[in-house]
């Protein structure tokens, strides 16, 4: 994911029904808002956003915020539509 200065992704109602999201910050600075709590993120930060967590990621720096995101199990199809929750 790449966010420009002041850009954000997600929001108060954003959550993944059936996948955990691992977010690794490659470059830039920002804040991850998870279930109403703010976490500062910077290069080298590894953050787990568990399925069902409400979350938003915002670039608070002056350069691009670049993250690598891994969803377990997969959360999206190739066309970017969300997959249904996995069965347990």
C-alpha positions in Angstrom: 0.0 0.0 0.0 1.3 3.5 -0.8 -0.2 6.6 0.8 0.7 10.2 0.0 1.1 12.8 2.7 -2.2 13.3 4.6 -3.8 10.3 2.8 -5.5 7.5 4.7 -6.9 4.1 4.0 -9.8 2.4 5.8 -11.8 4.2 8.4 -14.0 3.8 11.4 -16.1 1.0 9.9 -13.3 -0.7 8.0 -12.7 -4.3 9.1 -11.8 -7.6 7.6 -14.3 -10.3 8.5 -12.2 -13.3 8.0 -8.5 -12.4 7.7 -5.8 -11.0 9.9 -3.7 -8.3 8.3 0.0 -8.1 8.9 1.3 -4.6 8.0 5.1 -3.9 7.7 6.2 -0.3 7.1 8.8 -0.1 4.4 9.2 3.7 4.4 7.5 6.8 5.7 5.7 7.7 8.9 2.1 7.4 10.0 -0.5 6.3 12.5 -2.6 3.2 12.6 -5.9 3.6 14.4 -7.1 0.2 15.6 -10.3 -0.1 17.6 -10.0 3.5 18.7 -6.4 3.4 19.8 -3.6 5.2 17.9 -0.2 3.5 17.1 2.7 5.4 15.6 4.2 3.5 12.7 7.6 4.1 11.0 10.1 2.0 8.9 10.5 -1.4 10.4 7.2 -1.4 12.3 5.4 -4.8 12.1 1.7 -4.6 13.1 -0.9 -7.2 13.4 -4.5 -6.1 12.7 -6.7 -9.0 13.7 -9.8 -9.9 11.8 -12.8 -7.9 13.0 -10.6 -5.0 14.3 -11.8 -1.6 13.1 -8.8 0.1 11.5 -7.4 3.0 9.5 -3.9 3.8 8.4 -2.9 7.4 7.8 0.3 9.0 6.4 1.4 11.7 8.9 4.7 12.4 7.2 5.9 14.5 4.3 6.9 11.6 2.0 5.1 8.5 0.8 4.1 5.9 3.4 4.9 2.5 1.9 3.7 -0.7 3.5 3.7 -4.4 2.7 0.4 -6.1 3.7 -0.2 -9.8 4.1 -3.7 -11.2 4.8 -4.1 -14.6 6.4 -6.1 -16.2 5.0 -6.3 -14.2 1.8 -8.8 -11.4 2.1 -9.2 -10.2 -1.5 -9.6 -11.5 -5.0 -7.4 -10.5 -7.9 -10.0 -7.8 -8.8 -9.7 -6.3 -5.3 -13.2 -7.5 -4.1 -13.2 -8.9 -0.6 -13.5 -12.6 -0.1 -16.1 -14.0 2.3 -14.9 -15.0 5.8 -13.1 -18.3 5.9 -14.9 -21.3 7.5 -13.5 -22.6 10.8 
